[in-house]
C-alpha cells in the first residue's frame, strides 16, 4: 500500500488540530509542527524564530519517514505555496501520494475560536503580533481539497477519507 501524506493547512484557529486528531482516531499518524516546536522548548504563542524552523522541519521529515502508517497527517499552517510544494516534493521523493487539505475559515469564525482559546486554561493562544504576522503571510492554496472550517469534524473526516 502506498503511503498518503495529508498536508493540512489553514490559518490559526481554523480547526487543523481538531481535524488531525479525528483523522488520528480513524487510524492516521499525525505530525504537528507546533508540537515539535513545543518539545524543542519554544512557546508557540510567542512565535518561533525563523532560524529554528529548519530543525523543526527536519524532525518532522524524520517522523514522517519513520512512520509505517498508511495515512500521515502533517498539521501546520503551511503559510506559503512554497511551503506546501516543499512537502509535496518530499512526499513524491519517497513514493508517497499527497493531498493538500485546506480548512477555509472567515475572520468571524477565527475570532470566535480564538476568544474561546484565550479563555481556556489549557490552550496557548497566539499573541496578536504572531497571529497578524501569520495572517499576512498566509497564501490560500489554489489546489487540493477545500473544507469549510465551520463544517462538522465528522463531515470533514468523511470528505478527506473519500478524497484518499
ZITA-V172019 format. One record per backbone hydrogen bond with DSSP energy under -0.5 kcal/mol. NH is the residue of the N-H (numbers start at 1). CO is the residue of the C=O. Records with the same first field share a line. If there is no record, write none. Layout:
NH = CO, CO
//
This chain:
4 = 70
5 = 97
6 = 4, 72
7 = 5, 99
8 = 6, 74
9 = 101
10 = 77
14 = 11
19 = 15
20 = 16
21 = 17
22 = 18
23 = 19
24 = 20
25 = 21
26 = 22
27 = 24
28 = 23
29 = 71
31 = 73
33 = 31, 75
36 = 32
37 = 33
38 = 34
39 = 35
40 = 36
41 = 38
42 = 37
44 = 42
46 = 43
47 = 44
52 = 49
53 = 49, 50
55 = 52
56 = 52
57 = 53
58 = 54
59 = 55
60 = 56
61 = 57
62 = 58
63 = 59
64 = 60
65 = 61
66 = 62
67 = 63, 64
72 = 4
73 = 29
74 = 6, 72
75 = 31, 73
76 = 8, 74
83 = 80
84 = 80
85 = 81
86 = 82
87 = 83
88 = 84
89 = 85
90 = 86
91 = 87
92 = 88
93 = 89
94 = 90, 91
95 = 92
96 = 91
97 = 3
99 = 5
101 = 7, 99
102 = 100, 145
103 = 9, 101
104 = 102, 147
110 = 106
111 = 107
112 = 108
113 = 109
114 = 110
115 = 111
116 = 112
117 = 113
118 = 114
119 = 115
120 = 116
123 = 120
127 = 45
131 = 127
132 = 128
133 = 129
134 = 130
135 = 131
136 = 132
137 = 133
138 = 134
139 = 79
140 = 138
145 = 100
146 = 144
147 = 102, 145
149 = 104
151 = 148
156 = 152
157 = 153
158 = 154
159 = 155
160 = 156
161 = 157
162 = 158
163 = 159
164 = 160, 161
//
